Amino acid sequence: MRIIGGIFKSRAFSPGKNFRARPTTDFARENLFNILNNRYEFDNKRVLDLFSGTGCISFEFVSRGCLDVTSIELDRFHYAFICSVVEKLGIKSSLRVLNADVFKFIGRSAESFNLIFADPPYELKRLAELPDLILNRKLLSEGGLFILEHGKTNDFSKHVRFKELRTYGSVHFSFFE
């Protein structure tokens, strides 16, 4: 895992060969952040990263100066890896890492975020529910952006708040506002 931009640019961390998450590819991440860099100033943004895996998306947001990033990961091994990278980078206050179930977090949270990114396992049975769960709970601030990473079998283009789809190889990003 390599951080692509910002103050931690080019820092690399290896989660090991037994890591079970499918991290967002460098190619897809670089293209996603090229889009976001042209649309947003990061320094005053609150970000929620769901199904964090390696934490690479959270680290990209922190590296670019986001005010507050919350990273949610259920798997204890993945959570421990994210925490170890936080320690190695010396991140003190801008990243909060929670070892929690995403669906329970969505159901309980009263917070709102400017940017929400979700990268669930592509075979997750409840993947199609995520846009409605997030958008109906008002987790997304007014004028905010929700980005859902998914495989080619999902089509969200008919969703009332769907804005666009970007595809990078086998990675698909659906954008909702």
Backbone torsions as a table, in degrees:
resi	resn	phi	psi	omega
1	MET	NA	127.6	-179.2
2	ARG	-124.2	135.3	175.6
3	ILE	-81.6	129.0	-169.3
4	ILE	-88.2	-34.4	-175.6
5	GLY	-143.6	174.0	176.6
6	GLY	83.8	-161.1	-173.8
7	ILE	-68.5	-22.2	179.1
8	PHE	-102.7	16.2	-177.8
9	LYS	-51.2	136.2	176.9
10	SER	77.4	-2.1	174.9
11	ARG	-71.4	133.3	-177.1
12	ALA	-123.0	143.9	-179.6
13	PHE	-140.0	139.2	-179.2
14	SER	-107.8	120.5	178.0
15	PRO	-77.0	-8.3	-179.8
16	GLY	95.6	163.5	-175.4
17	LYS	-73.2	-22.8	-177.8
18	ASN	-89.9	6.2	-178.8
19	PHE	-67.4	131.3	-172.7
20	ARG	-94.6	-6.2	-178.4
21	ALA	-82.9	155.7	174.4
22	ARG	-104.9	95.4	-177.3
23	PRO	-68.4	149.1	173.5
24	THR	-60.4	130.3	-176.3
25	THR	-62.6	152.9	176.6
26	ASP	-56.3	-42.2	-179.3
27	PHE	-59.8	-49.6	-179.5
28	ALA	-65.9	-42.8	-179.9
29	ARG	-62.7	-43.2	179.3
30	GLU	-62.0	-43.5	178.2
31	ASN	-66.7	-40.9	177.3
32	LEU	-59.6	-47.4	-177.8
33	PHE	-72.5	-24.0	170.8
34	ASN	-63.2	-42.2	177.1
35	ILE	-63.2	-51.0	-176.6
36	LEU	-64.1	-39.1	179.1
37	ASN	-60.4	-32.0	179.6
38	ASN	-81.2	-12.9	-176.4
39	ARG	-110.7	-24.8	-169.8
40	TYR	-133.8	149.0	164.0
41	GLU	-94.0	126.8	-173.5
42	PHE	-85.3	-22.5	-168.7
43	ASP	-62.0	-22.0	-179.7
44	ASN	-113.4	18.0	-175.3
45	LYS	-96.0	141.9	171.0
46	ARG	-103.4	126.6	-172.9
47	VAL	-121.6	141.3	173.8
48	LEU	-119.4	124.3	178.9
49	ASP	-113.0	110.6	-177.4
50	LEU	-100.0	142.4	-175.9
51	PHE	58.5	57.4	-168.0
52	SER	-64.8	-29.4	178.4
53	GLY	61.2	-109.7	178.7
54	THR	-81.2	-14.1	-176.3
55	GLY	85.1	5.6	-173.4
56	CYS	-58.0	-37.8	179.5
57	ILE	-68.5	-44.0	177.9
58	SER	-58.4	-44.6	-179.1
59	PHE	-65.8	-34.5	176.2
60	GLU	-63.3	-43.5	179.5
61	PHE	-66.3	-43.5	178.3
62	VAL	-63.0	-43.2	-178.9
63	SER	-60.5	-29.4	-179.4
64	ARG	-90.7	4.6	171.4
65	GLY	93.1	21.3	178.1
66	CYS	-61.5	143.0	-178.5
67	LEU	-60.0	-45.0	-172.5
68	ASP	-153.9	127.0	178.1
69	VAL	-126.2	130.3	175.5
70	THR	-113.7	125.7	-176.8
71	SER	-113.9	123.7	-178.5
72	ILE	-113.1	122.3	178.6
73	GLU	-142.6	126.9	-177.9
74	LEU	-81.2	-41.9	-176.0
75	ASP	-66.2	124.1	-175.8
76	ARG	-65.0	-34.5	178.5
77	PHE	-66.7	-44.1	178.1
78	HIS	-65.7	-44.2	177.6
79	TYR	-56.8	-45.2	179.8
80	ALA	-63.3	-38.5	177.7
81	PHE	-62.8	-46.6	179.2
82	ILE	-58.6	-45.6	179.2
83	CYS	-61.4	-36.8	179.1
84	SER	-67.0	-36.5	178.1
85	VAL	-70.1	-39.5	176.2
86	VAL	-55.5	-45.5	-179.8
87	GLU	-64.6	-45.2	-179.3
88	LYS	-63.5	-34.6	180.0
89	LEU	-82.3	-14.9	-179.4
90	GLY	72.8	30.3	179.2
91	ILE	-74.8	121.9	-173.9
92	LYS	-97.9	-48.4	-169.3
93	SER	-133.6	-13.5	-173.2
94	SER	-86.7	-7.6	-179.0
95	LEU	-127.9	124.1	176.1
96	ARG	-112.2	120.8	-178.5
97	VAL	-108.8	124.1	-179.0
98	LEU	-117.2	131.9	173.7
99	ASN	-89.9	92.6	-171.6
100	ALA	-151.7	160.3	173.8
101	ASP	-78.4	127.3	-176.9
102	VAL	-58.4	-44.9	-176.1
103	PHE	-66.5	-37.0	175.4
104	LYS	-68.4	-40.5	177.7
105	PHE	-60.2	-46.9	179.5
106	ILE	-59.1	-42.4	-178.4
107	GLY	-68.6	-26.1	-175.5
108	ARG	-103.4	-24.6	-170.5
109	SER	-70.4	136.2	174.3
110	ALA	-107.1	5.0	-179.2
111	GLU	-80.8	162.1	171.8
112	SER	-130.0	152.1	-173.0
113	PHE	-132.1	147.8	177.7
114	ASN	-75.8	-36.7	179.8
115	LEU	-131.6	131.7	175.3
116	ILE	-125.5	129.1	177.4
117	PHE	-121.1	131.8	177.2
118	ALA	-128.6	128.5	177.5
119	ASP	-127.8	71.2	-179.5
120	PRO	-73.3	163.2	171.2
121	PRO	-56.0	135.7	-176.2
122	TYR	-59.8	-26.0	-179.6
123	GLU	-91.9	6.4	-179.9
124	LEU	-57.3	126.5	-176.9
125	LYS	-62.9	-32.3	-176.8
126	ARG	-97.0	13.4	-177.2
127	LEU	-56.7	-43.7	-177.6
128	ALA	-64.8	-20.8	179.8
129	GLU	-80.0	-20.3	-170.9
130	LEU	-55.5	-46.7	180.0
131	PRO	-56.0	-47.5	-179.6
132	ASP	-66.5	-42.0	179.3
133	LEU	-58.8	-45.1	-177.3
134	ILE	-73.6	-46.7	-175.1
135	LEU	-73.5	-31.9	179.2
136	ASN	-79.1	-21.5	178.6
137	ARG	-85.3	-2.5	179.8
138	LYS	61.4	31.9	173.2
139	LEU	-69.8	-25.6	-178.4
140	LEU	-91.8	124.0	177.9
141	SER	-63.9	157.1	175.9
142	GLU	-59.2	132.1	-177.3
143	GLY	80.8	5.5	-178.2
144	GLY	-82.9	177.3	-177.0
145	LEU	-132.3	131.0	173.8
146	PHE	-111.7	127.3	179.7
147	ILE	-118.4	124.7	179.3
148	LEU	-114.4	120.2	174.6
149	GLU	-88.1	135.2	-178.2
150	HIS	-156.8	171.9	177.9
151	GLY	-86.3	-177.1	-174.6
152	LYS	-72.7	-15.5	-177.3
153	THR	-79.1	-11.5	-179.9
154	ASN	-98.8	137.9	177.9
155	ASP	-132.7	113.9	-178.6
156	PHE	-107.3	9.1	-172.8
157	SER	-61.9	-19.9	180.0
158	LYS	-91.6	-6.3	179.3
159	HIS	-64.7	137.3	-174.7
160	VAL	-58.6	-28.4	-178.2
161	ARG	-106.4	9.5	176.4
162	PHE	-68.3	136.6	179.7
163	LYS	-115.4	-43.7	-179.1
164	GLU	-164.2	162.8	176.3
165	LEU	-123.6	134.9	173.5
166	ARG	-123.5	135.0	-177.7
167	THR	-123.4	130.6	178.0
168	TYR	-132.2	95.3	-174.6
169	GLY	65.9	-125.2	180.0
170	SER	-89.3	0.8	-178.9
171	VAL	-95.6	128.2	178.5
172	HIS	-119.3	130.9	175.8
173	PHE	-114.4	117.7	172.4
174	SER	-99.8	131.0	-178.7
175	PHE	-105.5	134.0	178.7
176	PHE	-128.1	144.1	176.2
177	GLU	-123.4	NA	NA
